[in-house]
Amino acid sequence: MTFERGAAAAGSGRQGSGEVSPPQSRDLDQLFLLHAAALETGEALWQWWFHWRAQAQDATNQESLESVLRDSLTGITRALGADATAVLLADESGELVMRAAVGMQPELWQEGHIGAGAGVAGRVLAERRPMVVPDLSRIEVASSVLRRGGVRSLVAVPVLGRHRVIGVLHADSYELAHFGGRHVPLLALVADRIGAAIEQVRLFESEREARATAEASAARLERLQRVTAVLSRDLTAEEVAEVMLTELSEDIGGEAVSYLIWLVEGDRLRLLGRAETSPGAGPFADMSLDDPLPGPAVVRSGEAMWFSSRAEVTGFDALKDAEFGPGAIAVLPLRVGDEVIGALAVGYPRPRAFGHDERHFLMVVARQAAESLHRAAISRARMRAARDNALLADVSAALGSSLDSVTALHRALEELVPDLADFATIHLFDDRGTPRRVSQVHRDPQTDALLARLPVDGPQEVHDVLNVVVAAGRRPLLMEAGGDPAKQWAVDGWHAAQTRPLGVASGIAVPLVSGGDLLGLLGLLRLTGSAPYTAAELHLAAEVGARASTAVDNALQAEKRVAVARALQASLLPPVLGEVPGAEVAAVFHAAGTGAEVGGDFYDLFPVDPQRWVLMIGDVSGSGPAAAALTAQVRHGARVAARAGLEPAAVVAAVNATLDETTGSEWFCTMVYAEIVPDDDGIDLQVISAGHVPPLVTAGRRVYELDCQSPLIGVVPGATYTARHVRLAPGQALVLVTDGATEARPIDDRGPGTFFGEQRLRRALASAAGRDAHGLVQTLAQAVLEHAGGRLDDDLVLVALRASPEPAPVPPDDQNRDQ
């Protein structure tokens, strides 16, 4: 035999059958002294033993274990006269790995692993018994490192743990047969103490790890409860991000260096917050959901991605050349129910193995953050809807605040700046299809004033607007930020040069379309420093454009109606009042409201023959085209009857008969018919008031009502009419008005006020005593309009016929001078 097994097994308490067990109750010190005496090691080794055994008993961590192993090998080397000693421990796979060595070259004992049953150490591990090898060259070894190192003999014993062999302790010599059975007990005693120290350290480390894990779990649970409490509040998305930054900064190990949140917006994934706060995030602040990147991939799949090292992250082709700091990244979906609303990325500075607890913690936090972000989105949507509705209400009020379309549009732009735009313009197309800028508002009052003074409607501006309209295709167009906006949107170099100083960052162009007709263009611009426009704001701008389009179309239609109404109304009134010898005649007409409707008020003055004239004033019931037709019928019917030689009463009776025959009782007319016969000393009048406001006569400051009432025209078939004779002396006047004067009244928030009435009418006339016919009607008109607050609910007609005053007598001295 070239080696010995189980030598002196009984001396160390190990079973002779080949099985080994930890020493039971024994006096280790006596055993060691006994074996040391047998080896004649001397008193120094005894002292070493007592010191080392106490050190081994106190070992509780890897540092103290290193000292135990180092001192044990140093002592046993001296005790056995060995050239080298080593401890090999079994790893999780059961192979022996060198743990510590003394006297052996490092490159030798650091080489490779030894399997159970291979070589001397492997056999000791597998057979669980000591071995003595007198001649190493006579046996098979697992590795040639011992022979290359000059080792010729060795002794090895198992290192026992709790009911198992955990390693091997062996001593080596450069001499043949240096070791025998007498060396085994002492070596076994040291091995037993080494095994006990290792198991003790492992136990302490397990306890510390369990305690640390429990403390980390408790801290994580506490942090999770704190995060839950904070995220359950009504927070904005930005506040949610701040909570994540504050609370997750104490993440497992406290090593997280970056937290990024992306939210889904349509088919894009946009970074929440500013990219510059997270190094390397800039290129990924705005991504398509189809991009081959971790964030979009997590949103598409709904599954988290764990990158333990930077090499795994750069497995994405798009990230191979990217510059970013984290050495490990966790990318988690922000899920609400079945919907993924975004992604959360947590970065760490060094490679990291994400354990089960850490993954669970981050997934729970991501779910809570998603719920909070979802609530924030709902709240933000409600606030945005309320804000947008308020803005739309203000814009609508502005568009309806004036009958003048340009004024209304300018007021609407003032509502849009700065809430929706920093700079806003409106262009409308004229009859030739050329866009004309009708209004602009800038957020800076000085710039706004400067723009207002600049010339408008230049050829280049017209060209630019037309190009934008074509690009928009009659749909709202969002011009997103990126690059040089002026160059991006400009139609040519000149346009770019003009646009760049404005500092435009993004814009929206809204064609104004109504009924298929292109009316103009609303331009909304945001300048550098303002947030770029979003898709939601594009929708809001489209709604603003729709309301502006309706307002512009309504204004254009109203202008057309007013023009038609005015033209029709003008056709029902004499273009000029003819001259009556020996008389002054003046009239005033004010249309009610906007003048879009043709009223039923009229007046007329025409000659019957060289000595007679007729003056009429009247009011036909209703308004619009029907009233205009009836007015024309009354006027022309009276003209025909008067020029046929009929007396005033017969003329009015003829008009009454005509209306009765053609309109029935649905329509009626009031009228004052006055036949005028002037002479050198005044004017003779035959006056009939057919249900109209009574005529007034002024004589100096005296004003009285002329009693000449007869039935309405068109109501009583076969009615008879009676004329009242009155003579106007020089300077006296006949004043005729419609009920638009007597029934004028102010209307304010408290409701309608009092009518102007006949009393105020007489006082106003009295105040104008001595004035000519023109002065009389102007005074009356001013008084009525002031009383009504400048707004009339009915047409107003005022007519004055004044007998020319006698010329002032010439003084005698002037007569002689003339002669």
Disulfide bonds with the S-S distance in Angstrom:
none
